């Protein structure tokens, strides 16, 4: 399998990206070829300095970089030699099987939508975040920012995508699905929640358990938690702030709170597009890059995108 990595994306790139590759290559992943995409005048000296070399390592020169504040569509069109644009070209033409970047999030989303395209039958792709449970298990919340305004049909699709991800990537057998709401009873919530509930209830592809409230995020009430991107992003940012507060208050040794650190999960995949695209945090560390490569490997091995395509054909 071939995994493409944007070496220029992220506040601490390319150094942390190089270190992440070094971590990955220190383990036995003989079936994985890593295609590093970036400015060779900057990256190659770091590779030599850290003695990063392998027959499974390949470098592709990309002299341009899309900055964080550039307009995504305009930048992709005008910077054809950027690491993100080249990465999507390689993915679209089948030269790589997955693409990873911690660079401009908007450019990654535009590239995923227009270079790779959504799976037939999916109205809009979604992004998710891991929710650590108090009992040691792992939950999934989606959408967390890609779709601020949603229709009931979108949340119904998110439930299917989240269930497939939970099953094939997180290893959860028959994952349960909960609709994020302001109360447990059917009929609660705003117009969106009220209209979504019957769709989820009738959906035979998921294991719907009803409404869940904010206090249920970290319990075992539901494995997959569905909401619009506006709500999900607020929850995500609040959870991240609680982790930061815990660190500031000297609670860094708490095993549960440490599970909230973004680098343990690397990045988030864009669920619903035809090939694996993984977006990393702008402050991605070596461990985060390493975990993003592991996630890409797992998505390819599980053939997740094809399973999603089959599900929506059905």
N, C-alpha and C positions, 0 to 999 in steps of 0.2 A: 504494500500500500504506500501511497505517496501523499505526504502532508506538507502543505505550503505554510510558511511562517513569515509574516511581515516583521522584518528585523528593525524597522524604523518607527514602529508605532508604540507609543507609551512614553511617559515622562522620563523613564530611566532606560530607555532603549538607546542604542542597541546593546549596551553592556548586560543588562538583566536578561535580555533575550538570549544572548550568547551563553550566559551562566545557566539558563533554563535548559538549553540544548545540551550543555555539558552534563547536567543532572540526568537528563533522559538517556544520553549515550552511555552513561556509567552503568546502566542496567541492560539486560538482554532483550532488545527489541529488534532482532535481526530482520524481521519482515517489514520494518518501517523505514522508508526513505524520507529524509527531511529536506525540503527545498527551501533554502533561506533566501528571501527576497529583500534586497536592500542595496545601499551604496557601498560598493566593495572597497572604496578608499577609506571608509570609516570602519567597516565591519571586519575586513580581513586582518588588520593589525591586532584587533581584539582576539580573534580566533587563534592567531599565532601566539599571542601573549598567554592565553589560557590553555594552549595546547589542545584545542578542540579540532579533532579530525576523525574521520571515519569514512569507509567506503560507502556508507549509507547517507553521507552528507553531501549535498549539492548546493552550489551558490548561483543565484541569478541576479545580475546587476540591475539595479533600479536607481537611477541618478536623482529622481525627484521624490519629494515627500509631500503628502497632503497634511497640512497643519490642522490643529484642532478647531480653529476659528474660521476655516474656509468653508464656503458654501458647498455642500456635498456634491450635488449634481454638476455644478459648474466646475469644481475641482477635478472630478472624475473625467469630465469631457476634455478639459484643457491640459491635464497632467497625465497623459497616456503612459508616460514612463515612470510614474510613481509606483511605489511598492504595493499599494492597494489595488491600483488599476491592473498592474501586471499579475497580481495574485488572482484576481477574478478572471482575467483572460485565461490563465493556466487552468483554473477550475472549470470554466465554461467549455474549454476545448478538451478536457479529459486528461490533461497532463499531470494534474494532481487530483486527489480524491477528497480533500478537505482543505479549507483555508482558515487561518487564524490571524487575528490582528488585535492589538490593544490601541490602535490609532483612532482616527476620526470616526466616531460611532455612526454619525449620519452617513458618511461615505460608505461604511460597511453595510448599512441597511439598504441604501440605494443600490449598491452593487449586488447585494443578495436578491433584491426584488427585480432588477432589470437585466442583470447578467445571468443569473441562475434561474430566476423566476419561481413563483409559487407553484406548489403541487396542484395539479388540476383538481378543482372542487374546493380548494381552500381560498376563501375570500381575502384574508389578510394573515400573514405570518405573525408569530408572537414571540416574545422573549419571557423567560421564566427565571426565578431565583430559588435556590435551595433554602428550606426552612428547617433548621435543626430542631428535633423534638426532644422533650425532656426525658423520654424513655430510651433515648439513644438512637432512635430511628430517624429517618430523613423524609421531609415533606417537600412539596413543590408548589410554589405560588406563581400564577400567571393570569393575566399579563402584568408586567411590571414597568410599563412605560412606553411601549411601542405604539399602542392603540389607546389613546386617552379617551376617545369617544367610541363607544361600542353599541352594536345592536345585539339582541338576544341570540341571533344566529351565530355571531362571532364567538360569544362565550360558549356556545354549544360545541363549536369546532375546537376552541381552546381546551375544553374538557377532554376531547378525544386525543389531541396532540399531547397534552400533559400526561394522560394515562399511558400512552405508548412510551413516552420518555421514562416515566416512573418504572414501568415494567422492564424495559429492555436496557436501560442505562443505570437506573438506581437499584434494579433487582427486586422490585416490590411485586409480589404475586397478587393479581387481582386488586390493583390499587383502588381505594375508595375516593370518590369525588365529592367535594362540598362546595356549595355556592356561598361566597362571602356576602353576608347580609347583616342587618341590624337586629335580627331576632331569629330564633330557631323555627318558628311556626311558618307553615306554608301560607303564602299571602302577605308576608311581611315585606318591607323594603320599598324602594322607589319603583318607578315604572319599569326600568330595565330589569331589576331583580325579579319582579313579579311576572314579567313576560318570559324570563329565562328559565325559571323553575320548572314549568311543565315540559319544556324542551328537554331539559336534562333528565327529568323523571321518565320520559318516554324513550330516551336514547338507549338502545340495547347494546351499544358498544362500550358503555361505561358502567361502573358500579356506583351509582349516585346514592348518597346517604342523606341528602337534604341540605338545609341551610347551616352555615357555621358562622360564629361571631368572632370578633377580634380576639377574644380570650382563648379561642380554640386553635390559633395558629401554631402554638408550640406543644399542643397535646396530640393524642393519637386519634382524634375524632375523624380526620380525613387526611389521606395521603396527598391528594391533588386538590388545591384550593383555587377556585376560579373567580376572577373579578375583572373589571375594566382596568386599563393601564393607568388611569389617573389614581385610582384607589391603590392599586398594587405598588406604584412607585412611591407613594407616601409611606406605605408599610415598609418597603425596602429601605428607604432612607432613614426611617425611624429606627429600624433594627440595626442599621450600620452605626447610627449615632449612639445607641445603647452600648454597642461594643466599644466605641471610642471612649465613652464615659467610664466603662468598666476598666479600661486600660489606665485612664487618668487617675482612677481611684485605687490603683494598685491591686486589681483583681485579675491580673494577667495569668495567674496559675489556675484559674477556674476552668476545669476541663470542658464544661458545657459552654461557657461564654466564648472560649477559644474556637468553638465550632462556627462562630459567626464571622471569623476572619475570611475575607474574600479570597485570599490566596490558596485556601484549602480546596477551593473549587475551580480556581483558574479564571474561567469566563463563562458566559452564557451562550448557548447555541441559539440561532435563529430557527425556531421550529415552524415547519410548514413550507420551507423552500426545498428544492429538489436535491440539493447536495449539502453536506455539512459545512456550515459557516459559523465560526465561534468568535464572539466579541469579548475582548478582555477589558479589565479595568484600566483606566489611564495611568494609574500608579502601580501597574503590575510589576511584581518582583520576580526573581528567578524561579521561586517555587510556583508562582502563579503561571508563568510560561510553561513550566514543566507539567503542571496539571492540565493546562489547556491542550498540550500535545497528547497527554494520556486520554483526555476526553475525546479528542478527534479520533484517536486510535480505536476507542471503544465504539464510537458512532459508526465507524467504517466496518468494524468487525461484526457488529450487530445488524448491519444493513438497515439501520433505523429509517432512513429516508424512504427506502423502498417499501418498508412496512407501513409507513404513513400513507404512501401513495396507494397501496393495496387497500388500506382501510377506507380511504375516501372514494375509491372506485366502488367498493361494496355499498 
